[in-house]
Amino acid sequence: MKKIILLTTGGTIAGVNIGKSEKYEAGALSADEILTPIKERLAEFESDFTVEPYEVCSIDSKNINETIWKKLYLAINKIISDEDVEGIVITHGTDTLAETAFFLEYTLKTDKPIILTGAMRPSTALSADGPDNLFRAILVASSPLAKNRGVLVVMNNEIHSAIDVMKTHKNNVAAFKSPNMGPVGIIVNDNPVFFGAVAKFKHKIYIFNENITFTYVPIITAFAGDSGELVLSAIKRGAKGIVYAGFGAGTYPDTVKKALDFAAQNNVKVMIASSVPEGVAEARDENFASAGLLSPQKARILLMLELYGE
Ligand code: ASP
């Protein structure tokens, strides 16, 4: 029997309102409870697959860190070696969902569907979006069409690649967009429909073991009048890499260039990104790497993995 493994990490999708207020506790539901509202719909597919839920952690995703990524990565690697496992769904808070998806995209070597989903409204809200997102994520994970497409994010009936997806709205249920490439597909009548035959993006995969520790790589965001002081303190703090989220296509004040040059001379890797979400950031200096279309957060993960790989 085909198995879809559900890994829960917390977030609003497992959130429960506190009393009658708008406030809610993220990650309050167990892995089993999160499935309750969609049990009947899943029963329609019981001859095709079963869903096995496991809790990885139960937190608000603002507290996700490299230790949890490592735990998730090691757990998934074990799970996907089971032949009966067809795909994996990970429920996650929306705040750092795109970062976790990107981390897994660059570290997992598998053609099995790995799907992340979340919700903007807690489970006790009038029209919670979590059950629908979870149901559709499970459908995508069980589909052969989703194989070999890299890590995907299913939100609000759209399917996005981990490479480009971003949280672009602070409150709305339509909170995720792929600013450069658009969604790679949608879900229609319980079936994923992919736009085009785009397979997984080709890039290096960083394989690691449980002993890994990631190095400190901060993101520094450009602002008018930046003196470069924050770059210098990052070097002092022992950063081995710095992502500088510049203006526009990746520009920075002359004062910052001086500080970044000093970083490069001291073997600190500099990657130039941009705080503007659409388009490509290119470093204007050959000593610095370019983040291209990656958000500063994703550029940071890539740099962290590159530094580990050396
Ligand atoms: N605070 C939540 C989280 O990221 C937000 C959400 O899930 O939508 O865990």
Boltz pocket constraint, residues with backbone or C-beta under 6 A from the ligand:
constraints:
  - pocket:
      binder: B
      contacts: [[A, 10], [A, 11], [A, 12], [A, 13], [A, 26], [A, 59], [A, 60], [A, 61], [A, 62], [A, 92], [A, 93], [A, 94], [A, 95], [A, 96], [A, 118], [A, 119], [A, 120], [A, 121]]
      max_distance: 6.0
